[in-house]
């Protein structure tokens, strides 16, 4: 049990005292999924956004869902901004998932 706010991490879930859930990330989590200068296929990037968004909907209680979706949005906004310098244009699929996840 985390003594600061009485939360309990269990696998990928953070259990709160009010019996609600949110996504748990280890303190060592770097928010880095793929390096922006690699040649990661666009389908892999799209799948990663879909996976994290789906996990947010599956794990989070309603009061924590918006915060988690904003977290994902910020992570990938930074990733896409960096990655767009290496590509001619940002993928429509990335933009679609980020806009519709919120």
URRAKA-V375205 format. One record per backbone hydrogen bond with DSSP energy under -1.0 kcal/mol. NH is the residue of the N-H (numbers start at 0). CO is the residue of the C=O. E is the energy in kcal/mol with one decimal. If there is no record, write none. Layout:
# URRAKA-V375205
((NH	CO	E) (NH	CO	E))
This chain:
# URRAKA-V375205
((1	6	-3.3) (5	1	-1.6) (7	14	-2.6) (9	12	-3.3) (12	9	-2.5) (13	21	-3.2) (14	7	-2.9) (15	19	-2.8) (18	15	-2.0) (21	13	-1.2) (23	11	-2.4) (28	25	-2.1) (37	34	-1.7) (44	40	-1.7) (45	41	-2.6) (46	42	-2.2) (47	43	-2.1) (48	44	-1.9) (49	45	-2.3) (50	46	-2.8) (51	47	-2.4) (52	48	-2.2) (53	49	-2.7) (54	50	-2.6) (55	51	-1.9) (56	52	-2.1) (57	53	-2.4) (58	54	-2.7) (59	55	-2.1) (60	20	-2.5) (63	60	-2.1) (64	60	-1.2) (67	63	-1.8) (68	64	-2.5) (69	65	-2.1) (70	66	-1.9) (71	67	-2.3) (72	68	-2.4) (73	69	-2.5) (74	70	-2.3) (75	71	-2.4) (76	72	-2.1) (77	73	-2.0) (78	74	-1.8) (79	75	-3.0) (80	76	-2.3) (81	77	-2.3) (82	78	-2.8) (83	79	-2.5) (85	82	-1.5) (94	90	-1.7) (95	91	-2.5) (96	92	-2.5) (97	93	-2.3) (98	94	-2.3) (99	95	-2.4) (100	96	-1.3))
